[in-house]
Amino acid sequence: MKIDNDALAEHFYEFDRDRSGAIDEAELGELLDTLLRIRPSDACLRELVGEADANNDGVLQLDEFIRLA
């Protein structure tokens, strides 16, 4: 199932709980659990963020989150 970028952006901002403009590992975990009922380990979340984190700041900005999806 392919989700369009507008829907991804909506989910991104919904789960950016601290309104930092980025999704951290905890927020990504909450998003995956809520939307997909997937509960990845902390190590898996670190790996997911690390793979998509193009600027190496340890969090996902919207464009990085969309590429991850």
Backbone torsions as a table, in degrees:
resi	resn	phi	psi	omega
1	MET	NA	125.1	-179.6
2	LYS	-99.6	129.6	178.2
3	ILE	-105.6	135.9	-178.7
4	ASP	-74.7	162.9	-175.6
5	ASN	-61.3	-33.1	178.4
6	ASP	-64.7	-41.9	178.1
7	ALA	-67.2	-40.0	177.1
8	LEU	-62.4	-42.3	178.7
9	ALA	-62.7	-40.7	178.4
10	GLU	-60.3	-45.5	178.0
11	HIS	-65.8	-40.3	178.9
12	PHE	-56.2	-52.4	-177.5
13	TYR	-69.1	-30.9	176.6
14	GLU	-63.6	-39.3	-175.4
15	PHE	-97.0	-1.1	171.8
16	ASP	-80.2	74.0	-170.5
17	ARG	-59.4	-35.5	-177.5
18	ASP	-91.7	3.7	178.3
19	ARG	55.9	37.8	-179.0
20	SER	-83.7	-11.4	-174.5
21	GLY	85.5	10.9	-179.0
22	ALA	-148.1	155.7	176.6
23	ILE	-105.7	123.6	176.5
24	ASP	-93.7	-178.8	-176.7
25	GLU	-60.0	-41.9	-179.5
26	ALA	-65.0	-43.0	179.5
27	GLU	-66.8	-38.8	176.5
28	LEU	-63.3	-41.9	177.4
29	GLY	-60.8	-42.0	178.6
30	GLU	-65.2	-41.7	178.5
31	LEU	-61.0	-48.4	-179.4
32	LEU	-63.7	-39.6	179.5
33	ASP	-66.3	-46.3	-176.3
34	THR	-69.2	-46.7	-173.5
35	LEU	-85.7	-35.1	-173.5
36	LEU	-118.3	-3.3	-177.3
37	ARG	58.0	36.4	176.6
38	ILE	-109.2	131.7	178.8
39	ARG	-121.0	80.9	-179.3
40	PRO	-70.4	154.2	177.2
41	SER	-68.1	164.4	176.1
42	ASP	-58.1	-39.8	179.5
43	ALA	-63.8	-39.7	179.0
44	CYS	-66.6	-41.6	178.1
45	LEU	-63.0	-41.9	177.3
46	ARG	-60.0	-41.9	179.8
47	GLU	-65.9	-43.5	178.0
48	LEU	-59.9	-48.3	179.3
49	VAL	-62.8	-45.3	-179.3
50	GLY	-59.2	-38.7	-179.7
51	GLU	-68.5	-34.6	-175.3
52	ALA	-98.6	-10.3	-174.0
53	ASP	-79.5	85.5	-174.1
54	ALA	-64.9	-32.7	-177.4
55	ASN	-98.3	5.7	175.0
56	ASN	56.0	39.6	177.5
57	ASP	-99.6	2.4	175.0
58	GLY	86.5	2.0	178.1
59	VAL	-138.3	169.8	179.8
60	LEU	-108.6	121.4	169.2
61	GLN	-81.1	170.2	-174.3
62	LEU	-54.6	-46.8	-177.7
63	ASP	-63.3	-36.3	178.2
64	GLU	-70.4	-38.5	177.8
65	PHE	-63.2	-42.4	179.2
66	ILE	-64.2	-40.8	177.1
67	ARG	-64.1	-36.4	178.8
68	LEU	-64.2	-38.4	-178.0
69	ALA	-69.5	NA	NA
